[in-house]
Every structure is written in C-alpha cells, then in structure tokens.
Amino acid sequence: MRTDETHARGAPSGAVDPGDTRARILDAALREFSARGYHATSVRELAARVGVTKTAVLYHFPGKADILAALAEPMLSALEATVAAAARLDQPRARWAVIEGLLEVWLTHRHLIRTSLHDLGLAEVGGVFARFRDALVRANHLVAGPRADFARRVRAAQAIAMLSDPVVLFADAPTDALRAEILRGVRQLLGAPGPRARAGRAASGPAADGSAREGDEGPARPRRGRPAAMSAAMVARARSMHAAGSSAEQIAARLGVSRATVYRHLTLTDE
C-alpha cells in the first residue's frame, strides 16, 4: 500500500501483539488468503505461519470457516452500520450516505474483498453471506429511492456494484485519488451534477466528512472547522478504523473531528 492508512485499511499490519495468538492467526490468515486464496490455504499451513500447533489454531477457531467469519465481522458491522445510519436520512442524503459509506467500507477492507473474489470464499460462509446480501439489498433500496421504477433500481444496483471492483483492481492506488475517481464515476452514472454545475461550489470530489447537504445530488464540499457531528459515512469509517486497532485520537485526526465527537458517536453506535 502507498498510503499512511495501510493498517486501517484492512491490510496485514505486521504489528500484531506477539502475545495475542488469536490476532496473529487472523493476521496470518488475511495474508495467506489474500496471497493464495481461502481454499488453497490449510489450517496446518496457518499454524506453521504463526508458529503454533494446528491444535492451537483450532482452540481459537473450530474450523477455517470460523477464521474467515472473524475476518469478515468488522466489515459486516461497518456495512450494516452504514446502511442503518443512512436509512434515518431523507433523499437524496440517504443515497449519498450509502454510496460514500459503502465506498469507505470497501476501501477499509479491500484486501478481504480481494480475497473473496479470489475464490468466493465468503460466499460459502452462510451467516457471512446472508448478512452481506441483506445489507446490500437495503442499500440498493436507499440508493434507488422509495418509489423508484425498474430503470432507477437497475441504476442503483450498478452504482453500488461499481464501488467495489475498482477498489479490488486498484487496491494499491493512492486512497484519496481512488476514492475521488470512483465517486466521480458514480455521479456520472446517476446523472448527478458535477461540482462545477453547483453554484458557489469551488471544490470537487466528496466532502471530507462524507456528508451531503440536503437538496444536493452529489457530495457536498467540506465545511470549515471541525464538525460537531459525524455523517453515516464517517461513523462507518470510524467503526472500521476502531476495529482495525486505531485509537480515538487517530480516528479523530483522520476524520477531522474532536475526540469527544468520536467517543460520542462510537458509543451511540455500539450500544
């Protein structure tokens, strides 16, 4: 990875506590699954990579599918939180909260998604797949709108689908540039006006806080100062970063909010 966000983006960190065997197993699993594929990696090989016995691995995870489920849990939690938060907004804010929030989830967990596309391993873990599918169905409804016709529902599905493929294909690209290009493509697909078409808007690309102003068809420009509230996209990103081991101070610095704001939203979200 070329950005400073490697550790928070779901990539193998290389900084796992040597005394935390469970975390070391997950770290090794993400490395091996990403490099070789889920099916091509055995529990015995994971044990050797970690430097423990196969029995020790099975003590923490009864089977290989449980390892994959544990790797997927932070992504699923962030995905569900993004959709749930967006569902409380009105259109078109809900649409862009979903689009920007999903993109942050994919960027955060790009290596896990790449692993899944390698051999569709996540599709075989029943509970994981069901949660993933159900969240995306709800996301499609929010992007399309409550009274969307068939064409609009198809465009919504296309917009959601086009968020993930570039993240996988260009996983090593600079994060900010990749995010901006993906969102630009989504705006073109959905017919949303670009930044030059919005009077008084000088900046292009998504808002720094992931929010959208009511009445906008695209992401809003960042506001001055540190926002006192976090958008659905920001909450999802904060949850993902927290699950990846980032501190509240690191999350606050990255999102441009105060630590108190991070604590408040994480607490409200996690309750």
Solvent accessible surface area in square Angstrom, and as a share of the most:
residue,aa,sasa,rsa
1,M,65,0.29
2,R,178,0.65
3,T,29,0.17
4,D,154,0.80
5,E,17,0.07
6,T,31,0.18
7,H,107,0.48
8,A,13,0.10
9,R,3,0.01
10,G,17,0.16
11,A,10,0.08
12,P,32,0.20
13,S,35,0.23
14,G,59,0.57
15,A,80,0.62
16,V,40,0.23
17,D,89,0.46
18,P,107,0.68
19,G,68,0.65
20,D,61,0.31
21,T,35,0.21
22,R,109,0.40
23,A,32,0.25
24,R,65,0.24
25,I,0,0.00
26,L,29,0.14
27,D,26,0.14
28,A,6,0.05
29,A,0,0.00
30,L,20,0.10
31,R,76,0.28
32,E,19,0.09
33,F,0,0.00
34,S,25,0.16
35,A,77,0.60
36,R,97,0.35
37,G,0,0.00
38,Y,15,0.06
39,H,95,0.42
40,A,59,0.46
41,T,1,0.00
42,S,47,0.30
43,V,20,0.12
44,R,157,0.57
45,E,69,0.31
46,L,0,0.00
47,A,3,0.02
48,A,79,0.61
49,R,124,0.45
50,V,13,0.08
51,G,64,0.61
52,V,40,0.23
53,T,89,0.52
54,K,76,0.32
55,T,104,0.60
56,A,30,0.24
57,V,1,0.00
58,L,67,0.33
59,Y,177,0.67
60,H,61,0.27
61,F,5,0.02
62,P,109,0.69
63,G,22,0.21
64,K,43,0.18
65,A,45,0.35
66,D,59,0.31
67,I,0,0.00
68,L,1,0.01
69,A,32,0.25
70,A,21,0.16
71,L,22,0.11
72,A,0,0.00
73,E,72,0.33
74,P,39,0.25
75,M,1,0.00
76,L,1,0.01
77,S,28,0.18
78,A,1,0.00
79,L,0,0.00
80,E,49,0.22
81,A,16,0.12
82,T,0,0.00
83,V,2,0.01
84,A,51,0.39
85,A,14,0.11
86,A,0,0.00
87,A,60,0.47
88,R,187,0.68
89,L,60,0.30
90,D,63,0.33
91,Q,64,0.28
92,P,19,0.12
93,R,74,0.27
94,A,2,0.02
95,R,9,0.03
96,W,0,0.00
97,A,6,0.05
98,V,0,0.00
99,I,0,0.00
100,E,6,0.03
101,G,0,0.00
102,L,0,0.00
103,L,1,0.00
104,E,12,0.05
105,V,1,0.00
106,W,6,0.02
107,L,0,0.00
108,T,1,0.00
109,H,12,0.05
110,R,0,0.00
111,H,19,0.08
112,L,5,0.03
113,I,17,0.09
114,R,75,0.27
115,T,2,0.01
116,S,16,0.10
117,L,95,0.47
118,H,103,0.46
119,D,35,0.18
120,L,107,0.53
121,G,1,0.01
122,L,19,0.09
123,A,52,0.40
124,E,112,0.50
125,V,19,0.11
126,G,55,0.53
127,G,50,0.49
128,V,8,0.05
129,F,88,0.37
130,A,32,0.25
131,R,78,0.28
132,F,56,0.23
133,R,112,0.41
134,D,55,0.29
135,A,0,0.00
136,L,42,0.21
137,V,97,0.56
138,R,114,0.41
139,A,0,0.00
140,N,33,0.17
141,H,102,0.46
142,L,24,0.12
143,V,1,0.01
144,A,3,0.03
145,G,9,0.09
146,P,86,0.54
147,R,219,0.80
148,A,17,0.13
149,D,92,0.47
150,F,145,0.61
151,A,55,0.43
152,R,111,0.40
153,R,114,0.42
154,V,50,0.28
155,R,105,0.38
156,A,1,0.01
157,A,47,0.37
158,Q,83,0.37
159,A,0,0.00
160,I,15,0.07
161,A,60,0.46
162,M,60,0.27
163,L,0,0.00
164,S,25,0.16
165,D,78,0.40
166,P,35,0.22
167,V,0,0.00
168,V,17,0.10
169,L,133,0.66
170,F,115,0.48
171,A,0,0.00
172,D,63,0.33
173,A,25,0.20
174,P,63,0.39
175,T,1,0.01
176,D,85,0.44
177,A,56,0.44
178,L,13,0.06
179,R,25,0.09
180,A,25,0.19
181,E,104,0.46
182,I,9,0.05
183,L,1,0.01
184,R,79,0.29
185,G,20,0.19
186,V,0,0.00
187,R,8,0.03
188,Q,134,0.59
189,L,60,0.30
190,L,36,0.18
191,G,63,0.61
192,A,11,0.09
193,P,49,0.31
194,G,30,0.29
195,P,21,0.13
196,R,237,0.87
197,A,76,0.59
198,R,26,0.10
199,A,104,0.81
200,G,65,0.62
201,R,46,0.17
202,A,102,0.79
203,A,46,0.36
204,S,70,0.45
205,G,7,0.07
206,P,31,0.20
207,A,7,0.05
208,A,74,0.57
209,D,16,0.08
210,G,12,0.11
211,S,27,0.17
212,A,16,0.12
213,R,80,0.29
214,E,122,0.55
215,G,60,0.57
216,D,19,0.10
217,E,66,0.30
218,G,0,0.00
219,P,0,0.00
220,A,2,0.01
221,R,101,0.37
222,P,62,0.39
223,R,150,0.55
224,R,241,0.88
225,G,64,0.62
226,R,166,0.61
227,P,32,0.20
228,A,77,0.60
229,A,64,0.50
230,M,15,0.07
231,S,23,0.15
232,A,9,0.07
233,A,2,0.02
234,M,4,0.02
235,V,13,0.07
236,A,1,0.00
237,R,20,0.07
238,A,0,0.00
239,R,47,0.17
240,S,0,0.00
241,M,13,0.06
242,H,98,0.44
243,A,57,0.44
244,A,45,0.35
245,G,66,0.63
246,S,18,0.12
247,S,53,0.34
248,A,14,0.11
249,E,108,0.48
250,Q,105,0.47
251,I,0,0.00
252,A,6,0.05
253,A,84,0.65
254,R,100,0.36
255,L,10,0.05
256,G,33,0.32
257,V,2,0.01
258,S,29,0.19
259,R,133,0.49
260,A,64,0.50
261,T,5,0.03
262,V,0,0.00
263,Y,125,0.47
264,R,105,0.38
265,H,28,0.12
266,L,16,0.08
267,T,72,0.42
268,L,114,0.57
269,T,49,0.28
270,D,84,0.44
271,E,160,0.72
